[in-house]
Amino acid sequence: MIKVSVTMRLTHTKNLFFLLCLFGSLISLTKSQWTFPDDFKFGVATSAYQIEGGWDADGKGVSTWDRLTHNTPEMIQDKSNGDIACDSYHKWERDVEMVKETGVDYYRFSLSWTRIFPQGYINLVNQPGVDYYNNLINKLIENGIEPVITLYHWDLPQMFSPLGSWTSPVMVDLFGNYARKAFQLFGDRVKTWITFNEPKIVCQDFHDFLGNVTSPYPKGTIEYLCTHNLLKAHAEAYHIYDKEFRPTQNGRISITLNFEWAEPASQKPEDIEAAEQRRQFEFGLYANPIINFDYPQIVKDRIAERSKKEGYPNSRLPQFTLAEKLKLKGTYDFLGLNHYSTWYVEAVPDQPIGTPSYPADMGTERFQDLAWEESGAEWNKVVPWGLRHILQWIKKTYRNPVVLITECGYPDRSGTVEDEPRINFFKKYLNATLQAIYEDGANVQAFMAWSLMDNFEWQQGYQIKFGLYSVDFNDPDRPRTAKKSVAYLRNVVETRSID
Ligand code: GBH
């Protein structure tokens, strides 16, 4: 600490100027010592298929990810699967211990739909599955940790694939029924609910992975049918909670959207516009109907125009009725945000009319700066200001909603416990969060680290590791070891500051 004592006469302008500068530097001194607000919460996150294993244990039904990894292992880069994963189905007590060790307030995990309802429909309940989540929830609460539950983190009952999965409107009620049961079973103790994790990945990026669509499928159409039904299913679950459970359970419910920041590649008006167009296609497509009203205008216009030129009788983007728009509007008690990385976006000429697709509808081009710090995943560059820009943009675009950062994290390939780069990543992204709170007035109320432990990283199998704890996947006991980042996070939570 530098101690300054100054005596001066304020009548002199030069001295006044000096005093102002001194004030300025004192303020920036305190800035690096910002602390997280008292009601700011920290958390760690996982998802069912990525950690649980026990894929057919005690009556669990088959999910799309069980089917996909078993039938087409070549779809996964290391041909692995989540059959055992971290074996959290058996090791849940150790998991709770670990969350406790990190010192955080929240544990965000997801329910495996087919562990509770093996056939997807709610007529058949698998009691061991219900017991599993009851035990986990109770143990968390005993340890002073709040459970945050995601209802759908990508593992759909395989039973629904022949129905067309999310491309079918029947999913709205099927999801509503499942959500209602979850609220009945666990809502007396669970006060924060997330309907869907990252609909963009489910609907725009994952078609080959849903395990439900046979090729060929109508590209440029299926994405929007999925979006449409998923949004309606979200609204259905929200209103079920609102009407039937909120009065007695008093919790909150929303959705988690992923957002990779789109920064204009230059200050040219066309690049500024391109970046905004990209945000609307990647984020606004989901956020706008929920927070504002209907799909974003630019999205509606572009898809309608291209559909027309392609000879479709209607836009490939379905239209909501007025009643549906009104039903969707406001179906959030907070906004769940998953954030990993940032891209520069530039304007490029639109693709000629040809095969319809979501990327062609979206237009624009994106790239990353080679100078940006790398991680263990090619797409995941360390760009903390991207998070700050997102939080500023959300504040401006959606009237400063409460934001819970439900995922943010750093992957490496080694899984080393000496994970200084991960610590630096958290330091920088937490600092960006502090800047957004204190300099920009963003209403961010939580930061949940992805992930509690190394786990099954979807198409990349076990090759990339996001964990605060490492897991030995070669040992049948799946022992977990704290990485250095655990102590770092614990210190952040205790001191409420990043250093
Ligand atoms: C999250 O999705 C998931 O919610 C979580 O389950 C997962 O473990 C975590 O990310 C870490 O991956 O290769 O350029 O096409 C984040 C969404 C989807 C972002 C895939 C990056 C790849 C971009 N991610 N995407 S690219």
Boltz pocket constraint, residues with backbone or C-beta under 6 A from the ligand:
constraints:
  - pocket:
      binder: B
      contacts: [[A, 47], [A, 50], [A, 197], [A, 198], [A, 201], [A, 258], [A, 338], [A, 340], [A, 379], [A, 407], [A, 450], [A, 456], [A, 457], [A, 466]]
      max_distance: 6.0
